[in-house]
Amino acid sequence: MNYIARPAWLNQWWQIGVMFLMPVVFVLANLKGHQYFSPENLRVVYVAIAAVFVYLIVVVIYRRYSWVYSIDNVTIESREGVIARKVKSIRIQDLR
């Protein structure tokens, strides 16, 4: 028996929700931003919105693919990290 899994997408529901709201915020800033900001400050708002959007994409993808859970005939393992791995393992016969 070999089983390999990753964390579910729904574990990051609020990051994904905010990520889907960021284009709406961008459109609203584009439509109404000229009333509240000067053109120079409006560019800063656009950059901030884009930075948050990219940050959320990176965080969601990193969290999804940096953790791996595996079960084989002998052990259950949890691996975390991309560069520096942290591995937690327990033998199945030691489970209580």
C-alpha positions in Angstrom: 0.0 0.0 0.0 1.5 3.3 -1.1 -0.4 6.6 -0.6 0.9 10.0 -1.3 -1.2 13.2 -0.6 -0.9 16.9 -0.4 -2.9 19.4 1.7 -6.3 20.2 0.3 -6.9 23.5 -1.6 -9.8 24.2 0.8 -7.4 24.5 3.7 -6.5 27.8 2.2 -10.0 29.1 1.5 -9.5 32.6 2.8 -6.3 33.2 0.7 -8.0 31.9 -2.4 -11.1 34.0 -1.7 -9.0 37.2 -1.3 -7.1 36.3 -4.5 -10.4 36.1 -6.4 -11.4 39.5 -4.9 -8.2 41.3 -6.0 -9.2 41.7 -9.6 -12.5 43.3 -8.4 -10.5 45.7 -6.2 -8.3 46.5 -9.2 -11.3 47.3 -11.4 -12.9 49.5 -8.7 -9.6 51.3 -8.2 -9.4 51.9 -12.0 -13.0 53.2 -12.1 -13.2 55.3 -8.9 -9.5 55.8 -8.1 -9.2 59.0 -10.0 -11.7 60.7 -7.6 -9.6 59.9 -4.5 -5.9 59.7 -5.7 -3.6 61.7 -7.8 -2.2 59.8 -10.9 1.1 59.1 -9.1 -0.6 57.7 -6.0 -3.0 55.7 -8.2 0.0 53.9 -9.7 1.1 53.0 -6.2 -2.3 51.6 -5.5 -2.1 49.5 -8.7 1.3 48.2 -7.8 0.1 47.3 -4.2 -2.9 45.4 -5.5 -0.8 43.5 -8.0 1.8 42.7 -5.3 -0.8 41.3 -3.0 -2.3 39.3 -5.8 1.1 37.8 -6.7 2.0 37.2 -3.1 -1.2 35.3 -2.5 -0.6 33.1 -5.6 2.9 32.3 -4.4 1.8 31.5 -0.8 -1.1 29.3 -2.0 1.1 27.3 -4.4 4.0 27.1 -1.9 1.8 25.7 0.8 0.2 23.3 -1.5 3.4 21.8 -2.9 5.8 22.1 0.0 3.9 19.5 2.2 3.7 15.9 1.3 2.1 13.1 3.3 2.9 9.5 2.5 1.9 6.1 3.8 3.6 2.9 2.9 3.7 -0.6 4.4 6.1 0.4 7.1 5.8 4.1 7.9 3.6 7.2 7.8 5.6 10.4 6.9 5.0 14.1 6.8 7.5 16.1 4.7 7.6 19.9 4.9 9.7 22.4 3.0 11.2 22.8 -0.4 14.9 23.6 0.2 15.3 22.5 3.8 13.1 19.5 4.4 11.6 18.6 7.8 10.6 15.0 7.8 8.4 13.5 10.6 8.0 9.7 10.4 6.4 7.1 12.6 6.3 3.3 12.1 2.8 1.9 11.7 3.4 -0.7 14.3 4.1 2.1 16.9 0.7 3.7 16.4 -1.7 3.5 19.3 
